[in-house]
Amino acid sequence: QVQLVESGGGLVQAGGSLRLSCAASGRTFSRSAMGWFRQAPGKERDFVAAINWVGAGTMYADAVKGRFIISRDNAKGTVSLQMNSLNPEDTAVYYCAANTRSPYERNWAGDYDYWGQGTQVTVSS
């Protein structure tokens, strides 16, 4: 079992940056692929980024490619999402997720079996 707690959300102006962190506990974390998803009001939960179990493979949604960077530190049990050049369309609740059934990065929410509670990111214009 994996417990996930996100932090780092907040209010930022367009063009600014934020860094989200996800603290994971549980023995399977280091063998699990991790992902970030986001959900805006009235919209479905969308894939943002994913990383494989050793951090060597990553995947990004087209909307964030070149602006966001996902990374992980297995020794510390953390996954981070560095978000740059933020725009109002990035406003959403951001969720950290763990796929304990596969070590490889995936972009489908159904592959992930553990989720954090979410952290709000608001980008003002």
C-alpha positions in Angstrom: 0.0 0.0 0.0 1.1 3.6 -0.8 0.1 6.8 0.9 0.5 10.0 -1.1 0.4 13.6 0.2 0.8 16.5 -2.2 2.0 20.0 -1.4 3.2 23.1 -3.1 0.1 24.4 -4.7 -1.0 28.0 -4.5 -1.8 31.1 -6.5 0.6 32.4 -9.1 0.5 35.0 -11.9 0.6 33.9 -15.5 4.2 33.3 -16.6 5.3 32.3 -13.1 6.4 28.9 -11.7 5.4 26.5 -9.0 6.9 23.3 -7.7 4.6 20.5 -6.5 5.8 17.7 -4.3 4.3 14.4 -3.5 5.5 12.6 -0.4 5.0 8.8 -0.6 5.1 6.2 2.0 5.0 2.4 1.6 7.5 -0.2 0.6 6.3 -0.5 -3.0 7.0 3.2 -3.9 10.5 2.6 -5.3 9.1 -0.1 -7.7 6.1 1.9 -8.8 5.6 4.3 -11.7 4.3 7.7 -10.6 2.1 10.2 -12.3 0.5 13.7 -12.0 -3.0 14.4 -13.1 -5.1 17.5 -12.9 -8.8 18.3 -12.8 -10.3 21.7 -13.6 -13.9 22.6 -12.5 -16.5 20.9 -14.6 -13.8 18.9 -16.5 -12.5 15.3 -16.4 -9.3 14.4 -14.7 -6.5 14.8 -17.3 -3.0 13.3 -17.5 -0.1 15.7 -17.0 3.1 13.7 -16.6 4.5 10.3 -15.6 7.8 8.8 -14.6 9.0 5.3 -14.4 10.3 3.5 -11.3 13.9 4.6 -11.6 13.2 8.1 -13.1 14.8 7.2 -16.5 11.6 7.4 -18.5 9.1 10.2 -18.5 6.0 11.1 -20.4 4.1 14.4 -20.7 0.8 15.7 -22.0 1.2 17.9 -25.1 -0.3 20.8 -23.2 2.6 20.9 -20.7 5.5 19.5 -22.8 8.5 21.8 -22.6 7.1 23.7 -19.5 6.7 21.0 -16.8 9.3 18.6 -15.5 8.6 15.5 -13.5 11.3 14.0 -11.3 11.6 11.5 -8.4 13.9 10.8 -5.5 13.4 7.2 -4.4 15.7 7.6 -1.4 13.5 10.4 -0.1 10.2 8.9 -1.2 9.2 12.0 -3.2 7.9 12.9 -6.7 8.0 16.5 -7.9 6.5 18.5 -10.7 8.3 21.7 -11.7 5.8 23.9 -13.5 7.1 26.8 -15.5 5.5 29.4 -17.8 2.2 28.8 -16.2 -1.0 30.1 -17.8 -4.6 30.3 -16.6 -5.4 27.1 -18.5 -3.2 25.3 -16.0 -5.6 26.1 -13.1 -6.8 22.9 -11.6 -6.5 20.5 -8.7 -3.3 18.5 -9.2 -3.2 14.9 -8.0 -0.2 12.6 -7.5 -0.8 8.9 -8.3 1.0 5.7 -8.0 0.9 2.6 -10.2 2.1 -0.2 -8.0 1.2 -2.8 -10.7 3.8 -1.6 -13.2 7.2 0.2 -13.1 6.6 1.9 -16.4 5.2 5.3 -17.1 1.5 5.4 -18.3 -0.9 8.2 -19.2 -4.2 6.5 -18.4 -5.7 7.2 -15.0 -7.1 3.7 -14.7 -3.6 2.3 -14.5 -3.0 4.1 -11.2 -4.3 2.5 -8.0 -3.3 5.0 -5.3 -4.1 8.7 -5.3 -3.3 11.7 -3.1 -5.9 14.2 -1.9 -4.9 16.9 -4.4 -3.5 20.4 -4.3 -5.0 23.5 -5.8 -3.0 25.4 -8.4 -4.5 28.8 -9.5 -2.9 30.9 -12.2 -4.2 34.4 -12.5 -4.0 36.4 -15.8 
